[in-house]
Amino acid sequence: MKGERLRRMVDLHAWVGMVSGLALFVAFFAGAINVFHHELHHWQEAHYGDPASVPMGMDGLLEQVTGQYPDARKRLYLLPDAEDPGVMWFESSEGDWVTAHATDFNAEGVREDMPRSALADFINELHFALGIPNPGWPINIGMTFMGLISVMYGVALFSGLLIHWPKIRKEFFALKHEGNMRRYWKNLHNVIGIISFPFHLIMSVTGAAMGMFTVVAVLLGALVFGPQLRGVITEETEVWPAVDSQGDTVTMPLMEDVLSAARNELPDLTVDWLEIRGYGDAAGWIDVAGSVPGYLGHHAHVVLDPTLGPLRVIAPEQRSFNFASLSPVYSLHFGDYGGLLVKLLYFALGLLGSLLFVSGNILWCERRSDRTGPGRSSAFLLRLTLGVCAGVVIGIAFSFLASKLLPHTPLAGLVAVAERGVFAVILVLLVAWSLRASPLRFSSQMLRMAPFCYLAIPLLQTLLEGSHAWLEADNRLVNLLLLAVAACLWVVRRQFRKRIRQAEPHPLWVGKVSGDNPKHLTETEREAGTVASDSAS
């Protein structure tokens, strides 16, 4: 590659990576935890000891909900659970989705507002929408923004690959500091990027596909296909057409019989949820959704009528082109296609990805100051990067702590609000602090605090819930993952301190943003200059 072209590619990689880096850090760190979204839903449930009575089953719950809330008859989702099944439906009077569990109803069948954590949903929103609330618009602003970030992410990936491909063998084992922190961070950034390039390519493509789908559909409908495109998309993405009620009622079958009928169609089906359209209506239908193991696109649906007659089966070998293309996209993005081993791999690569984006922003700040001398813009971006990253890491830890602590206090009803609120407060405070403090001192303090925050979470759950924190499988897995995060943060802290002792920090790290500091080129720029001079001669 010619010197001028290499220099342009370096600038493209740096600018695109810098612009998207902070958003990607939030998405990757939250996404690493969100890989175990299902287990986290169980972990967040407060445990008060053995229940005094067995809650109603799925059929009793459906009768109570549909009897008290007529809107639930139109469309509801049943979450099967042997201990505490749940139902979710859209309540028109509130303009929002409502969730009720069997334990929310007392002996008289009256629903009581039980304090419930929403931690798993909040972590999921941080991952795919940066926690930006959706005001009910046709386009999810946060998700669309992350789709755009994913496109920029892909540009940064390919430009980085073109830059480092000629010297990939030399750089692969070059994790050393060679006298300064900048060299160490550069090699660390390169090694992580090389090792995890296939994973990041998958995240970029699938993230852009999911985040930009609605925008692309709207643009195609407005500019190319017209309003009929919306109907085509609805027809292709729904498992069965909407209910065309004739007013005839029918007695709903028992949910256990529904599950048995679905497994008759797909014996290997693992059920995740049931969607019921037109509850008690003869024209209604039931979609039993789940997974068939052994496939990348493992999502499956069995659609039944109220008499348990099969209407449609969507399975790995019985799916349309639309479902055959969408299912692998979701599976590749969330890593739920290969069992626990693949999930753990995604978890580890997600944490490494977070470090990749931190180091990328640091490299950009130092490279810019190398060219022009340490200035306020580079110092601001470095401090903002450190503040946002520390705020996200520690803020999520405090959300976990609030999720476990508040249900055992008089403020139990505020647990869902507190999980989001404490994260926002921690993030704002640490960003404000980082903009005022010395980056070196701020980083040292945050890296000293962060591991203990994650270590405190399983300790707090053990103190409040006893052996349940470790005897229940999902609780044990989540707690072990939190301990792994604490261990990773401790390793980062040790390496950070080691580099400080062995190498003089860059002027930006000690707050020197002016003065006579020598300007120097990075290794890539020196190579680009050498190539250019050779070409000229």
Secondary structure, 3 states (H helix, E strand, C coil): CCHHHHHHHHHHHHHHHHHHHHHHHHHHHHHHHHCCHHHHHHHCCCCCCCCCCCCCCHHHHHHHHHHHCHHHHCEEEEECCCCCCEEEEEECCCCEEEEEEHHHECCCCCECCCCCCCHHHHHHHHHHHCCCCCCCCCCCHHHHHHHHHHHHHHHHHHHHHHHHHHHHHHHHCCCCCCCEHHHHHHHHHHHHHHHCHHHHHHHHHHHHHHHHHHHHHHHHHHHHHCCHHHHHHHHHHCCCCCCCCCCCECCCCCHHHHHHHHHHHCCCCEEEEEEEECCCECCCEEEEEEECCCCCCCEEEEEECCCCCEEEEECCCCCCHHHHHHHHHHHHHHCCCCHHHHHHHHHHHHHHHHHHHHHHHHHHHHHHHHHHCCCHHHHHHHHHHHHHHHHHHHHHHHHHHHHHHHHHCCCHHHHHHHHHHHHHHHHHHHHHHHCCCCHHHHHHHHHHHHHHHHHHHHHHHHHHHCCHHHHCHHHHHHHHHHHHHHHHHHHHHHHHHHHHHHCECCHHHHCCCCCCCCCCCCHHHHHHHHHHHHHHC
